Structure formats: C-alpha cells, structure tokens
Amino acid sequence: MKIGIIGGGIIGSTAAYYLSQSNHQVTLIDSGIGQATSASAGIICPWFSQRRNQDWYQLVADGATFYRQLMQDLSNDGVTQLPFEETGVIVFKRSRQLAEKLLQMGIERKEATETIGELYLISPEQASQIIPGFETTQFGMYASGGGRVDGAALVQTLQQEVLQNNGKVIRGQARLLSLEPHPTLEVNEETFGFDQLILAPGAWLGHLLEPFGIQVDIRPQKGELITTTIDADSSQWPVTMLVGESDLIPTSNGELIIGASHENDKGFDLTPTTEILEQFLTQGQQFLPSYHIEHATNRIGTRAYTSDFLPFYGNLPNYDNIYVASGLGSSGLTSGPIIGYHLAQAIIQSSTYLFRTAFNPKRYIQFS
Ligand SMILES: Cc1cc2nc3c(=O)[nH]c(=O)nc-3n(C[C@H](O)[C@H](O)[C@H](O)COP(=O)(O)OP(=O)(O)OC[C@H]3O[C@@H](n4cnc5c(N)ncnc54)[C@H](O)[C@@H]3O)c2cc1C
C-alpha cells in the first residue's frame, strides 16, 4: 500500500517510523516552517497538570510512558544517541503547602502510573544542593521519572530510520489536489497519489483542508524560548518547572533552554519578540545569580490548539483512508509519539482498529 504523510513533526515522523517497518511504501512530506516539535522545550512531565479532563490526563500519562517504548524500539534498531533522557523534574510552587498538595497528587497518581518514579518534597536549600548555585524561596516537588527530549533530534532520528527502511522523506510544501477516490497531492511540482493519507501538519491543518470546504477548529499559538550558554556543566541537572512561564531545561550538550511563551494573538508570526526573550534571560539569571548566562539563540514555533484545548486524532469524517491529527497544544511533545503510533497501527491493522472516542476529530471538523 502507498501511504502518504503530510507533516514531519512528532506525530507525522513517529507514524512514518512505525509504518516504514511494515511492508508499506511510506512517503513523508514536511515543509518544516514553524514546526512546533523542533522549537519545543522538550519537558516530558505531564502528571502534575491541574487540568481536570481525565481522558486528556490518560493520553499524556500514556504518552510519557510510551517514550520508554519508543526509545527501546530505536535502540533495537541500532540508534545509540537517544534524544530522550529521564533527568528528573522539579516542579516549584509558591508555597510549601502547595508543593505538599502536589506531592500528594503525585503519590495518588503513581498508583496507576509507575513511570512517575520517585517523588520527594524539595526545600529551597535542597534545590540549591541538587542544582549548585540555584536560588529560590519556593518549595518544589521532585519526580525522578520526568525527563527531557530534544524534539529536533527526535524527528531527525525517526526520519533517518524511515529512509533506512526504504521510505521517502520529501522537503516541501504539499498541496492537496483531491481527497477521493484516492487522495492526491502536489509537492515540488510533482504529483503523488496514495491509498492512505495521514494529515499531521500541526497548526496548518485548516489551510490544507479549506479548499475542500472543510473547516477545522484549530488556532495557532506562538511559542518562543531561548537557548543560552552558561559557564557551568548543567547537562546533569534536572528540568526545573518554575512558577510562571520560565522553565529551565538543561540539554545534554551543555546549553540551557529557558522558556516558553504562550502567545495567542500572533497568528503564524515567527519573528522574535525582544521583550519576551529578555524577560526569560532576566528570570534565568535571577534563579542562577552566580553564573554568567549568555543568550545564544531564539527558537520559535507555532502550537496548534482547539477551542476546548483537547487534541484530536483518527479518521477524517466520511473518509476511511484519510487520517487527521492536530490540536496537541503545550503538551504535544508528550502525547505526539503515542498518537503517531496509534495512527500507524490503525493503518497496519486496518478496519479492526478502534481509536479512543474522546479524541474523535468529528467534533472539530465541519463540512460546508
Ligand atoms: C516553544 C514551544 C515549547 C514547547 N514545549 C513543549 C514541552 O516542553 N513539552 C511538550 O510536551 N510539548 C511542548 N510543546 C508543544 C509541542 O511541541 C507540540 O504540541 C507538538 O510538537 C506538535 O507536533 P505536531 O506533529 O502536531 O506538529 P508540528 O511539530 O508543528 O509539525 C507539523 C509539521 O507539518 C509541516 N506542515 C504543515 N503544513 C504542511 C504542508 N502543507 N506541507 C508540508 N508540511 C507541512 C510544518 O511545517 C511542521 O513541520 C512546545 C511547543 C512550542 C512551540
């Protein structure tokens, strides 16, 4: 079977990776412009969110657990530089009581989700022992199962595996030509027809389907962060989720990521906002006063949101051979791989596959 995938972010690349291990002919097409996955901070620690939606919680908790399987699968394929690391995460709160409440929630959730790992309350003094030079008055909660992933490295690794498995990866902007009887598209002035098509173009799903009179409940959100260099080896530090938007995410190459912003009024704009980036630098310096932090680069991407902030994935309504996935929001690096895996399984296992009804695309898609 010929399978096309539009979008080489975390969903499309994971789906392409698993599909390329089957006997199908896989073609992944990605423009790369504004990709959320490559811009992301990479925090994988979904268990302490205050969101109440249980379906969403189950998805992101399963997503965090799935990272272990994905890394194992890549490792079995001979990948040695795995882009996900279980570094531990400290989630800070404004008061000791709030940190204790979070710890209690973590202990309860751990009964169903082993991946959370060990949980401890962290005092400001303990925080500066774990991260030398870190200064705060906040209490935190440490979860050893939390981690970080390099989104850009992960999609690159997955796409390399697709190529190794004789799949195709095309850089370019795809335009859908028809949805039936078979989906066809044009990219780089070439036309392709497929038996099955996955649309995983993030915030751009509406643009792809609009010419067919299909409206999608998706809005773009600009996200910015900075990568900095620091005069210390921060590579073994845990991720710190601070009160507010400035999280500190150490990377294995010694850089420190600070961010990220959530800007709802900027559309698909990808230009850096000086005030936001300076604010991240100032806040980073405030928590790490004894280091010299130098702003190195900006990373900017566009997240996709639905009006109820839930993601969706499954069949495009009325089309058995077209799948859609989008709306992953701020936690999409966590839920993306498992969603990509489910989409691949739906194609491999054909009509026997059942998607979770909570994320049915029907609610977000209208035909005019
Ligand atoms: C600054 C920032 C920080 C974040 N931090 C975290 C975090 O710490 N933890 C977490 O879990 N999540 C985080 N996220 C969210 C997460 O990155 C996204 O939800 C997730 O990566 C979305 O993946 P996706 O595959 O749906 O879309 P994307 O990664 O956006 O990929 C879609 C791809 O499709 C391509 N495309 C679109 N239209 C076409 C077309 N017509 N033809 C060809 N290609 C096309 C785009 O160029 C893009 O490359 C963050 C996001 C941002 C922006």
The ligand as a MOL file (V3000), in Angstrom:
LIG
                    3D

  0  0  0     0  0            999 V3000
M  V30 BEGIN CTAB
M  V30 COUNTS 53 58 0 0 0
M  V30 BEGIN ATOM
M  V30 1 C 8.1570 26.9420 22.2050 0
M  V30 2 C 7.4440 25.6360 22.4170 0
M  V30 3 C 7.7090 24.8660 23.5510 0
M  V30 4 C 7.0630 23.6410 23.7440 0
M  V30 5 N 7.4090 22.8670 24.8100 0
M  V30 6 C 6.8160 21.6510 25.0000 0
M  V30 7 C 7.2180 20.8310 26.0910 0
M  V30 8 O 8.1150 21.1780 26.8580 0
M  V30 9 N 6.5740 19.6280 26.2650 0
M  V30 10 C 5.5820 19.2040 25.4180 0
M  V30 11 O 5.0460 18.1080 25.6330 0
M  V30 12 N 5.2070 19.9730 24.3630 0
M  V30 13 C 5.7900 21.1750 24.1260 0
M  V30 14 N 5.4130 21.9610 23.0740 0
M  V30 15 C 4.3010 21.5300 22.2170 0
M  V30 16 C 4.7280 20.5440 21.1470 0
M  V30 17 O 5.9570 20.9610 20.6010 0
M  V30 18 C 3.6800 20.4610 20.0230 0
M  V30 19 O 2.3740 20.2930 20.5420 0
M  V30 20 C 3.9690 19.2600 19.1200 0
M  V30 21 O 5.3280 19.2600 18.7580 0
M  V30 22 C 3.0970 19.3120 17.8700 0
M  V30 23 O 3.5050 18.3110 16.9890 0
M  V30 24 P 2.8210 18.1380 15.5720 0
M  V30 25 O 3.4940 16.9880 14.9190 0
M  V30 26 O 1.3300 18.0850 15.7360 0
M  V30 27 O 3.0740 19.4980 14.7780 0
M  V30 28 P 4.4200 20.2300 14.3470 0
M  V30 29 O 5.5520 19.8470 15.1860 0
M  V30 30 O 4.0920 21.6720 14.2140 0
M  V30 31 O 4.6900 19.6080 12.9020 0
M  V30 32 C 3.8670 19.8780 11.8150 0
M  V30 33 C 4.7550 19.9450 10.5810 0
M  V30 34 O 3.9230 19.9670 9.4000 0
M  V30 35 C 4.5140 20.8550 8.4760 0
M  V30 36 N 3.4920 21.2580 7.5030 0
M  V30 37 C 2.3690 21.9980 7.7020 0
M  V30 38 N 1.6820 22.1330 6.5510 0
M  V30 39 C 2.3950 21.4690 5.6040 0
M  V30 40 C 2.2090 21.2520 4.2120 0
M  V30 41 N 1.1510 21.7470 3.5610 0
M  V30 42 N 3.1310 20.5350 3.5410 0
M  V30 43 C 4.2240 20.0280 4.1750 0
M  V30 44 N 4.4450 20.2020 5.5030 0
M  V30 45 C 3.5450 20.9060 6.2060 0
M  V30 46 C 5.0170 22.0030 9.3590 0
M  V30 47 O 5.9650 22.7810 8.6800 0
M  V30 48 C 5.6160 21.2070 10.5220 0
M  V30 49 O 6.9490 20.8590 10.2330 0
M  V30 50 C 6.0700 23.1900 22.8210 0
M  V30 51 C 5.8080 23.9570 21.6810 0
M  V30 52 C 6.4910 25.1600 21.4680 0
M  V30 53 C 6.1960 25.9550 20.2230 0
M  V30 END ATOM
M  V30 BEGIN BOND
M  V30 1 1 1 2
M  V30 2 1 2 3
M  V30 3 2 2 52
M  V30 4 2 3 4
M  V30 5 1 4 5
M  V30 6 1 4 50
M  V30 7 2 5 6
M  V30 8 1 6 7
M  V30 9 1 6 13
M  V30 10 2 7 8
M  V30 11 1 7 9
M  V30 12 1 9 10
M  V30 13 2 10 11
M  V30 14 1 10 12
M  V30 15 2 12 13
M  V30 16 1 13 14
M  V30 17 1 14 15
M  V30 18 1 14 50
M  V30 19 1 15 16
M  V30 20 1 16 17
M  V30 21 1 16 18
M  V30 22 1 18 19
M  V30 23 1 18 20
M  V30 24 1 20 21
M  V30 25 1 20 22
M  V30 26 1 22 23
M  V30 27 1 23 24
M  V30 28 2 24 25
M  V30 29 1 24 26
M  V30 30 1 24 27
M  V30 31 1 27 28
M  V30 32 2 28 29
M  V30 33 1 28 30
M  V30 34 1 28 31
M  V30 35 1 31 32
M  V30 36 1 32 33
M  V30 37 1 33 34
M  V30 38 1 33 48
M  V30 39 1 34 35
M  V30 40 1 35 36
M  V30 41 1 35 46
M  V30 42 1 36 37
M  V30 43 1 36 45
M  V30 44 2 37 38
M  V30 45 1 38 39
M  V30 46 1 39 40
M  V30 47 2 39 45
M  V30 48 1 40 41
M  V30 49 2 40 42
M  V30 50 1 42 43
M  V30 51 2 43 44
M  V30 52 1 44 45
M  V30 53 1 46 47
M  V30 54 1 46 48
M  V30 55 1 48 49
M  V30 56 2 50 51
M  V30 57 1 51 52
M  V30 58 1 52 53
M  V30 END BOND
M  V30 END CTAB
M  END
